[in-house]
């Protein structure tokens, strides 16, 4: 039976994203005609940072969004915002972040966490070093704090961690407002290529296969617009599979480089897609697992991913009653049951997409 598109009759779904390499599934779903394939009318909205994404989802200015893995839990608990029941039925990617330090620190002899600690001790009376993270309840802040602690640096006393939107990290590093940051690609590569910084560690090395971004929606949206939500997850699941295939990398890089999406050079974007990372100062490593969109069961919002996000919230030091958050609570937010319905829809939908710029409706 022919499956007809009703996208023209439906009100548009407003879907937000932050300009990062891992927004690729949302962008490619549009470019490949996947939203229309599943009968959806989607309008993408580029946003500056994660606080904007959170607030626009909560206040119904966005129906769904590219979001940090722990954001649906934080929003449901009202941590940093009004409380709003949210959920996720799709993990968009694993890994994808790095810690970048300034070239001023390199000139001071810093080469790793150990020598950073020595520099912090040496300069204690002169300054407090400042590092950027993208959101209070983010893998970036979590990884940065863990990396500091592993090298004997107290993240509460020895350094200052401030919140900066991803696209503003490099400018603040160049201006001297930051001495380093943890952010997703392409902003680490932009810092290296502009000679503003160098990469000290990647999230793939620090916490392999951690859930990074998810599709976040309000719980009431998932209930009231159930069919559209499932179709949206199915379209993005297909896009995640496309993004993980090596033969599609150049197409993804060329698309993300467009100003309405990420808007940086293809050379900066390519590292985060193919994993051939330039760490700066003559060091490069091939990390095929730098950012994973589909492999290793990446997309299912499984119990282990929910537990990881829960641990991040507890370890943040920003949750007033961390003991009150339990696994049963997290399972109401990470929803593999909805994911399974979307996966079944994807499996049963004829694949007539030719993966060109013109969507083919089926």
C-alpha positions in Angstrom: 0.0 0.0 0.0 1.3 3.4 -1.0 2.1 5.6 2.1 0.9 9.1 1.4 2.4 12.2 2.9 0.2 14.5 4.9 2.9 17.0 5.7 1.3 19.9 3.9 -1.9 19.5 6.0 -0.1 19.4 9.3 1.2 22.3 11.3 5.0 22.6 11.2 7.1 20.9 13.8 9.6 23.4 15.1 12.9 21.6 15.8 15.9 23.4 17.3 19.6 22.7 17.0 22.9 24.3 18.2 25.6 24.7 15.5 27.8 21.7 16.2 29.0 18.7 14.2 26.6 16.4 16.0 23.5 18.3 14.8 24.2 16.4 11.5 21.2 14.0 11.9 18.7 16.8 12.2 20.2 18.7 9.2 20.7 15.7 7.0 17.1 14.5 7.7 16.0 17.7 6.0 18.5 17.6 3.2 17.6 14.0 2.3 13.9 14.5 2.5 13.4 12.1 5.4 11.0 14.3 7.3 8.7 14.4 4.3 9.2 10.7 3.8 7.6 10.1 7.2 4.8 12.6 6.5 6.2 15.5 8.5 6.5 19.2 8.0 9.6 20.2 9.9 11.1 23.7 10.3 14.7 23.7 11.7 15.7 26.6 14.0 19.4 27.3 14.7 19.8 28.4 18.3 22.8 30.0 20.1 23.2 27.6 23.0 21.6 25.1 25.4 19.8 27.5 27.8 17.9 28.9 24.8 17.1 25.3 23.6 15.8 24.4 27.1 13.7 27.5 27.5 12.2 27.3 24.1 11.2 23.7 24.5 9.7 24.4 28.0 7.8 27.4 26.7 6.5 25.6 23.6 8.5 27.8 21.1 10.1 24.5 20.0 8.4 21.2 19.7 11.6 19.2 19.8 15.3 19.8 19.9 18.9 18.6 19.7 19.8 18.5 23.4 22.4 17.4 25.9 21.8 13.9 27.2 21.0 15.0 30.8 18.8 18.0 29.8 15.5 16.2 29.8 16.2 15.0 33.4 17.3 18.5 34.5 14.3 20.2 32.9 11.9 17.7 34.5 13.4 18.3 37.9 13.4 22.1 37.4 17.2 22.4 37.8 18.0 25.9 36.6 14.6 26.4 35.0 10.9 26.0 35.8 10.0 22.3 36.1 8.7 20.8 32.9 8.2 17.1 32.2 10.4 16.2 29.3 11.6 12.9 27.7 13.8 11.5 25.0 13.1 8.6 22.7 16.3 8.9 20.7 20.0 9.3 21.4 21.6 11.2 18.5 25.2 10.3 19.1 27.9 9.1 21.4 31.2 11.0 22.2 32.1 14.0 20.1 33.7 16.4 22.6 37.2 17.5 23.4 39.2 19.6 26.0 41.1 22.4 24.4 43.7 24.6 26.2 45.1 28.0 25.1 48.3 28.4 23.3 49.4 30.8 26.1 49.3 27.7 28.4 51.4 25.8 25.9 54.0 28.6 26.0 54.0 28.3 29.7 55.0 24.7 29.4 51.6 23.0 29.8 51.4 19.7 27.8 48.8 17.7 29.8 46.9 17.6 33.0 49.9 17.0 35.1 51.8 20.1 33.8 48.6 22.1 34.0 48.4 21.4 37.7 52.0 22.5 38.1 51.2 25.8 36.2 48.1 26.4 38.4 50.2 25.9 41.6 53.0 28.2 40.2 50.5 30.9 39.3 48.1 30.7 42.2 48.9 34.1 43.6 48.7 35.8 40.2 45.5 34.5 38.7 42.7 31.9 38.7 42.6 30.0 35.4 39.1 30.0 33.8 37.6 27.2 31.7 34.5 27.1 29.6 31.7 24.5 29.6 28.5 24.7 27.6 25.9 24.1 30.2 25.7 23.3 34.0 24.2 19.8 33.3 26.4 18.7 30.4 28.9 16.0 29.7 31.4 18.8 29.0 31.3 20.2 32.5 31.2 16.6 33.9 34.3 15.5 31.8 36.2 18.7 32.6 35.7 18.3 36.3 36.7 14.6 36.1 39.8 15.4 34.1 40.9 18.1 36.5 40.3 15.7 39.5 42.3 12.9 37.9 45.3 15.2 37.7 45.0 16.5 41.3 43.3 19.8 40.3 40.3 20.7 42.6 37.5 21.9 40.2 35.9 23.9 43.0 39.0 25.7 44.4 41.9 25.6 41.9 40.1 26.8 38.8 36.9 28.6 37.7 34.4 26.9 35.3 32.0 29.3 33.5 29.2 28.6 31.1 29.7 29.8 27.5 27.6 28.9 24.4 29.6 26.6 22.0 29.9 29.1 19.1 31.4 31.7 21.5 34.2 29.5 22.9 36.9 30.2 20.4 36.4 34.0 20.4 36.6 34.0 24.2 39.8 31.9 24.1 41.4 34.3 21.7 40.3 37.3 23.8 41.9 35.7 26.9 38.6 35.4 28.7 39.1 31.6 28.8 42.2 29.6 29.3 40.6 26.4 27.9 37.2 24.8 27.4 35.4 21.5 26.8 33.1 21.7 23.8 31.8 19.6 20.9 33.3 19.8 17.4 33.9 21.7 15.3 34.9 24.3 17.8 38.0 22.5 19.1 39.3 22.1 15.5 38.5 25.8 14.8 40.6 26.7 17.8 43.5 24.6 16.6 43.3 25.8 13.0 43.2 29.5 14.1 46.2 28.9 16.3 44.3 29.8 19.4 44.5 26.5 21.2 45.4 22.8 21.2 43.5 19.7 22.1 44.5 18.0 25.4 42.0 15.2 25.5 38.9 13.9 23.8 35.7 12.6 25.4 36.1 9.3 23.4 39.3 8.8 25.4 38.0 10.0 28.8 34.6 8.3 28.8 34.2 6.0 25.8 30.7 5.6 24.3 29.0 8.1 26.6 25.6 9.4 25.4 26.1 12.9 24.1 23.0 14.5 22.4 19.4 13.3 22.4 16.1 14.4 20.9 14.3 16.3 23.7 10.5 16.9 23.7 8.0 17.8 26.3 6.0 14.9 27.7 2.7 16.5 26.8 3.9 16.9 23.1 4.8 13.2 23.0 1.4 12.3 24.3 -0.8 14.7 22.3 1.2 14.3 19.0 2.2 10.7 19.5 2.2 9.7 15.8 4.2 12.7 14.7 6.7 12.2 17.5 7.2 8.6 16.5 7.6 9.6 12.9 10.1 12.3 13.9 12.2 9.7 15.8 12.0 7.3 12.8 13.2 10.0 10.4 16.1 10.9 12.7 17.0 7.3 13.3 17.4 6.9 9.5 19.4 10.1 9.4 21.7 8.8 12.2 22.4 5.6 10.1 23.2 7.8 7.1 25.6 10.0 9.1 27.6 7.0 10.4 28.4 5.6 7.0 31.9 6.6 5.8 30.8 7.1 2.2 28.5 9.9 3.3 31.1 12.0 5.1 31.9 14.5 2.4 28.2 15.1 1.8 27.6 15.8 5.5 30.7 18.1 5.7 29.6 20.1 2.7 26.0 20.5 4.1 27.0 21.5 7.6 29.5 24.1 6.3 26.5 26.1 4.9 25.9 29.3 6.9 22.4 28.3 8.0 23.7 25.2 9.7 27.1 25.3 11.4 28.8 27.8 9.0 32.5 27.0 9.4 35.0 25.7 6.9 34.7 22.2 5.6 38.3 21.6 6.9 37.2 22.4 10.5 34.1 20.2 10.2 35.9 17.2 8.6 37.9 16.2 11.8 34.8 15.6 13.9 33.1 13.6 11.1 36.0 11.3 10.1 37.8 11.2 13.5 41.2 12.2 12.1 41.9 14.7 14.8 44.6 17.4 14.6 45.5 18.1 18.3 47.8 21.0 17.4 51.5 21.5 17.6 52.3 18.7 15.3 50.2 16.0 17.0 47.5 14.1 15.1 45.6 10.9 15.9 43.0 8.9 14.0 40.0 8.3 16.3 37.4 6.3 14.3 35.2 6.4 17.4 35.5 10.2 18.0 31.8 10.7 17.2 29.4 7.8 16.7 25.9 8.4 15.2 24.6 4.9 14.9 27.1 2.1 15.7 27.3 0.3 19.0 23.6 0.6 19.7 24.0 4.4 19.9 20.4 5.5 19.3 18.4 3.5 21.8 17.7 5.5 25.0 18.5 2.4 27.0 18.7 1.9 30.8 22.5 2.2 30.8 22.3 5.6 29.0 19.7 6.8 31.5 21.9 5.7 34.4 24.8 7.6 32.9 22.7 10.8 32.7 21.5 10.3 36.2 25.0 9.9 37.5 26.0 13.1 35.7 23.1 15.0 37.5 24.1 13.5 40.9 27.8 14.3 40.4 27.2 17.9 39.2 27.0 19.3 42.8 24.1 21.3 41.5 21.2 19.1 42.5 19.8 19.9 46.0 18.6 16.4 46.7 20.6 13.9 44.5 19.5 10.9 46.6 15.9 11.6 45.7 16.6 10.8 42.0 16.4 7.1 41.3 16.5 4.8 38.3 12.7 4.4 38.1 12.5 8.2 37.7 15.1 8.2 34.9 13.3 5.4 33.0 10.2 7.6 32.7 12.4 10.1 30.8 14.6 7.8 28.7 11.9 5.9 26.7 13.0 2.8 24.8 9.4 1.8 24.3 8.8 4.8 22.0 12.1 4.2 20.3 11.1 0.6 19.5 7.8 1.9 17.8 9.9 4.3 15.7 12.3 1.6 14.8 9.4 -0.6 13.7 8.0 2.3 11.6 11.4 2.8 10.0 11.6 -0.9 9.2 8.1 -1.0 7.6 8.4 2.2 5.6 9.5 1.6 2.0 12.9 3.1 1.3 12.4 5.2 -1.8 14.7 8.0 -0.9 17.5 8.5 -3.4 19.5 10.7 -0.9 19.5 13.8 -3.1 18.4 17.3 -2.4 14.9 16.6 -3.7 12.7 14.7 -1.2 10.7 11.8 -2.6 7.4 11.3 -0.8 6.3 7.7 -0.2 
